[in-house]
Amino acid sequence: MLFPPVGYRKFQPGEKRHEVLAVGRFDDGENSKRFDVLIDVFRRATTSFVARMDVTLVWRSSWGRNQKPILLGYDAKASGYPVEFHPNLPFPDLAQRYSSAKLFWHAMGYGVNVEESPWKCEHFGITTAEAMSAGCVPMVINAGGQPEILGDSGGGYLGHA
């Protein structure tokens, strides 16, 4: 099988901050990256251990049609929490975010019956590979292409779909 290329040389590990990065489209349809789930989990975690770590959750997304209302909904849901949204972040800034983030978080496929709807899972995980190139530890759903990206490296966490 031939995978899409990852420009891993464009991503370098840097000085890590207490930052979690999520990258993807703002979409609430079948291609949803499940940012809603990430915000809910982050809000719950912020009231316990994360509050002592001063962690910021950062999103980068490219705009598509009808994505502004989705972003406004996420922004309202995250109000009062250390969450930043960066639509259409320029590539050099994205590379810097990868470089400084400790963790990469991806939830596409969460709550999906993989046998019935495999297309609702991340098919490859190019953002996961980019994040790993920059030294981010990935936390991803154990479905679709994500387990193959992590492989047997032990360098990340696979959650249950």
C-alpha atoms as a printed R data frame, in Angstrom:
    type eleno elety resid chain resno       x      y      z
1   ATOM     1    CA   MET     A     1   0.000  0.000  0.000
2   ATOM     2    CA   LEU     A     2   1.281  3.478 -0.853
3   ATOM     3    CA   PHE     A     3   0.537  6.190  1.714
4   ATOM     4    CA   PRO     A     4   0.313  9.925  1.015
5   ATOM     5    CA   PRO     A     5   3.588 11.739  1.529
6   ATOM     6    CA   VAL     A     6   4.247 13.548  4.769
7   ATOM     7    CA   GLY     A     7   6.655 16.462  4.586
8   ATOM     8    CA   TYR     A     8   8.308 15.335  7.808
9   ATOM     9    CA   ARG     A     9  11.352 17.513  7.184
10  ATOM    10    CA   LYS     A    10   9.130 20.584  7.517
11  ATOM    11    CA   PHE     A    11   8.370 19.683 11.139
12  ATOM    12    CA   GLN     A    12  11.016 19.792 13.849
13  ATOM    13    CA   PRO     A    13  10.735 19.153 17.579
14  ATOM    14    CA   GLY     A    14  11.193 22.332 19.570
15  ATOM    15    CA   GLU     A    15  10.969 23.454 23.158
16  ATOM    16    CA   LYS     A    16   7.740 21.909 24.387
17  ATOM    17    CA   ARG     A    17   5.025 23.839 26.209
18  ATOM    18    CA   HIS     A    18   2.018 22.536 28.099
19  ATOM    19    CA   GLU     A    19   0.002 22.611 24.915
20  ATOM    20    CA   VAL     A    20  -2.285 20.121 23.228
21  ATOM    21    CA   LEU     A    21  -2.776 20.522 19.474
22  ATOM    22    CA   ALA     A    22  -5.681 19.342 17.323
23  ATOM    23    CA   VAL     A    23  -5.617 19.889 13.558
24  ATOM    24    CA   GLY     A    24  -8.408 19.385 11.055
25  ATOM    25    CA   ARG     A    25 -11.463 20.800  9.332
26  ATOM    26    CA   PHE     A    26 -14.342 22.265 11.297
27  ATOM    27    CA   ASP     A    27 -16.999 19.815 10.140
28  ATOM    28    CA   ASP     A    28 -19.948 18.285 11.938
29  ATOM    29    CA   GLY     A    29 -20.889 15.793  9.211
30  ATOM    30    CA   GLU     A    30 -19.459 12.395  8.333
31  ATOM    31    CA   ASN     A    31 -15.950 13.884  8.163
32  ATOM    32    CA   SER     A    32 -16.159 15.336 11.664
33  ATOM    33    CA   LYS     A    33 -12.873 15.392 13.539
34  ATOM    34    CA   ARG     A    34 -15.030 15.271 16.701
35  ATOM    35    CA   PHE     A    35 -13.760 18.521 18.170
36  ATOM    36    CA   ASP     A    36 -17.002 18.532 20.186
37  ATOM    37    CA   VAL     A    37 -15.780 15.441 22.056
38  ATOM    38    CA   LEU     A    38 -12.331 16.939 22.606
39  ATOM    39    CA   ILE     A    39 -13.834 20.129 24.053
40  ATOM    40    CA   ASP     A    40 -16.088 18.135 26.402
41  ATOM    41    CA   VAL     A    41 -13.189 16.008 27.648
42  ATOM    42    CA   PHE     A    42 -10.910 19.033 27.970
43  ATOM    43    CA   ARG     A    43 -13.522 20.917 29.999
44  ATOM    44    CA   ARG     A    44 -13.893 17.993 32.400
45  ATOM    45    CA   ALA     A    45 -10.115 17.535 32.677
46  ATOM    46    CA   THR     A    46  -9.552 21.241 33.263
47  ATOM    47    CA   THR     A    47 -11.496 21.015 36.520
48  ATOM    48    CA   SER     A    48  -9.057 18.378 37.791
49  ATOM    49    CA   PHE     A    49  -5.456 17.657 36.795
50  ATOM    50    CA   VAL     A    50  -5.143 19.914 33.751
51  ATOM    51    CA   ALA     A    51  -5.886 23.039 35.805
52  ATOM    52    CA   ARG     A    52  -2.620 22.495 37.656
53  ATOM    53    CA   MET     A    53  -0.679 22.190 34.402
54  ATOM    54    CA   ASP     A    54  -1.791 25.373 32.621
55  ATOM    55    CA   VAL     A    55  -2.540 23.482 29.409
56  ATOM    56    CA   THR     A    56  -3.864 25.213 26.313
57  ATOM    57    CA   LEU     A    57  -5.835 23.343 23.671
58  ATOM    58    CA   VAL     A    58  -5.179 24.777 20.208
59  ATOM    59    CA   TRP     A    59  -7.046 24.072 16.976
60  ATOM    60    CA   ARG     A    60  -5.913 24.771 13.482
61  ATOM    61    CA   SER     A    61  -8.372 24.311 10.680
62  ATOM    62    CA   SER     A    62  -8.833 25.259  7.095
63  ATOM    63    CA   TRP     A    63 -12.076 26.948  6.154
64  ATOM    64    CA   GLY     A    64 -14.622 25.237  4.031
65  ATOM    65    CA   ARG     A    65 -18.207 26.001  3.276
66  ATOM    66    CA   ASN     A    66 -20.500 26.351  6.284
67  ATOM    67    CA   GLN     A    67 -17.630 26.060  8.753
68  ATOM    68    CA   LYS     A    68 -17.979 29.460 10.428
69  ATOM    69    CA   PRO     A    69 -21.202 28.499 12.294
70  ATOM    70    CA   ILE     A    70 -19.517 25.289 13.459
71  ATOM    71    CA   LEU     A    71 -16.521 27.245 14.749
72  ATOM    72    CA   LEU     A    72 -18.811 29.694 16.555
73  ATOM    73    CA   GLY     A    73 -20.519 26.745 18.254
74  ATOM    74    CA   TYR     A    74 -17.183 25.253 19.338
75  ATOM    75    CA   ASP     A    75 -16.019 28.657 20.536
76  ATOM    76    CA   ALA     A    76 -19.147 29.055 22.671
77  ATOM    77    CA   LYS     A    77 -18.728 25.537 24.075
78  ATOM    78    CA   ALA     A    78 -15.105 26.282 25.013
79  ATOM    79    CA   SER     A    79 -15.834 29.721 26.469
80  ATOM    80    CA   GLY     A    80 -13.983 30.286 29.734
81  ATOM    81    CA   TYR     A    81 -11.437 27.533 29.090
82  ATOM    82    CA   PRO     A    82  -7.873 27.829 27.771
83  ATOM    83    CA   VAL     A    83  -8.840 26.939 24.206
84  ATOM    84    CA   GLU     A    84  -7.652 28.765 21.083
85  ATOM    85    CA   PHE     A    85  -8.945 28.427 17.533
86  ATOM    86    CA   HIS     A    86  -6.779 29.397 14.566
87  ATOM    87    CA   PRO     A    87  -8.679 29.061 11.285
88  ATOM    88    CA   ASN     A    88  -6.422 29.137  8.234
89  ATOM    89    CA   LEU     A    89  -3.257 29.433 10.306
90  ATOM    90    CA   PRO     A    90  -0.337 30.019  7.912
91  ATOM    91    CA   PHE     A    91   1.833 26.943  7.430
92  ATOM    92    CA   PRO     A    92   4.951 28.319  9.200
93  ATOM    93    CA   ASP     A    93   2.802 29.097 12.247
94  ATOM    94    CA   LEU     A    94   1.278 25.617 12.115
95  ATOM    95    CA   ALA     A    95   4.763 24.062 11.988
96  ATOM    96    CA   GLN     A    96   5.703 26.149 15.046
97  ATOM    97    CA   ARG     A    97   2.600 24.944 16.916
98  ATOM    98    CA   TYR     A    98   3.528 21.326 16.138
99  ATOM    99    CA   SER     A    99   7.064 22.090 17.307
100 ATOM   100    CA   SER     A   100   5.961 23.463 20.685
101 ATOM   101    CA   ALA     A   101   2.977 21.220 21.515
102 ATOM   102    CA   LYS     A   102   3.568 18.295 23.860
103 ATOM   103    CA   LEU     A   103   0.495 16.363 22.787
104 ATOM   104    CA   PHE     A   104  -1.466 15.893 19.583
105 ATOM   105    CA   TRP     A   105  -5.129 15.000 20.006
106 ATOM   106    CA   HIS     A   106  -7.396 13.488 17.356
107 ATOM   107    CA   ALA     A   107 -10.844 11.992 17.889
108 ATOM   108    CA   MET     A   108 -12.219 11.248 14.411
109 ATOM   109    CA   GLY     A   109 -13.888  7.870 14.712
110 ATOM   110    CA   TYR     A   110 -14.986  8.334 18.321
111 ATOM   111    CA   GLY     A   111 -18.308  6.587 18.931
112 ATOM   112    CA   VAL     A   112 -18.289  5.017 15.462
113 ATOM   113    CA   ASN     A   113 -19.125  1.392 14.751
114 ATOM   114    CA   VAL     A   114 -16.084  0.717 12.583
115 ATOM   115    CA   GLU     A   115 -17.620 -2.372 10.984
116 ATOM   116    CA   GLU     A   116 -20.724 -0.464  9.843
117 ATOM   117    CA   SER     A   117 -19.199  2.944  9.001
118 ATOM   118    CA   PRO     A   118 -15.439  2.707  8.461
119 ATOM   119    CA   TRP     A   119 -15.443  5.916  6.383
120 ATOM   120    CA   LYS     A   120 -16.251  7.874  9.568
121 ATOM   121    CA   CYS     A   121 -12.766  7.049 10.899
122 ATOM   122    CA   GLU     A   122  -9.525  8.773  9.975
123 ATOM   123    CA   HIS     A   123  -8.416  6.898  6.862
124 ATOM   124    CA   PHE     A   124  -4.707  7.737  7.117
125 ATOM   125    CA   GLY     A   125  -3.828 10.340  9.703
126 ATOM   126    CA   ILE     A   126  -1.434 12.683  7.941
127 ATOM   127    CA   THR     A   127  -1.770 15.259 10.734
128 ATOM   128    CA   THR     A   128  -0.818 12.559 13.235
129 ATOM   129    CA   ALA     A   129   2.308 11.755 11.211
130 ATOM   130    CA   GLU     A   130   3.136 15.469 10.987
131 ATOM   131    CA   ALA     A   131   2.714 15.858 14.740
132 ATOM   132    CA   MET     A   132   4.935 12.865 15.451
133 ATOM   133    CA   SER     A   133   7.585 14.353 13.145
134 ATOM   134    CA   ALA     A   134   7.617 17.397 15.420
135 ATOM   135    CA   GLY     A   135   7.931 15.314 18.575
136 ATOM   136    CA   CYS     A   136   4.293 15.530 19.709
137 ATOM   137    CA   VAL     A   137   2.928 12.514 21.550
138 ATOM   138    CA   PRO     A   138  -0.291 11.486 19.755
139 ATOM   139    CA   MET     A   139  -3.522 10.599 21.534
140 ATOM   140    CA   VAL     A   140  -5.770  9.154 18.825
141 ATOM   141    CA   ILE     A   141  -8.701  6.791 18.319
142 ATOM   142    CA   ASN     A   142  -7.780  3.147 17.760
143 ATOM   143    CA   ALA     A   143  -9.544  2.935 14.412
144 ATOM   144    CA   GLY     A   144  -8.959  3.608 10.724
145 ATOM   145    CA   GLY     A   145  -5.362  4.394  9.808
146 ATOM   146    CA   GLN     A   146  -4.316  5.723 13.222
147 ATOM   147    CA   PRO     A   147  -3.079  2.408 14.709
148 ATOM   148    CA   GLU     A   148  -0.891  1.887 11.655
149 ATOM   149    CA   ILE     A   149   0.602  5.385 11.969
150 ATOM   150    CA   LEU     A   150   1.561  4.749 15.590
151 ATOM   151    CA   GLY     A   151   2.687  1.215 14.841
152 ATOM   152    CA   ASP     A   152   4.469 -0.625 17.614
153 ATOM   153    CA   SER     A   153   6.515  2.404 18.580
154 ATOM   154    CA   GLY     A   154   4.884  2.852 21.972
155 ATOM   155    CA   GLY     A   155   5.171  6.567 21.222
156 ATOM   156    CA   GLY     A   156   1.517  7.453 21.614
157 ATOM   157    CA   TYR     A   157  -1.866  6.511 22.987
158 ATOM   158    CA   LEU     A   158  -4.679  4.715 21.182
159 ATOM   159    CA   GLY     A   159  -8.119  5.300 22.689
160 ATOM   160    CA   HIS     A   160 -11.232  3.216 22.108
161 ATOM   161    CA   ALA     A   161 -13.648  4.214 19.386
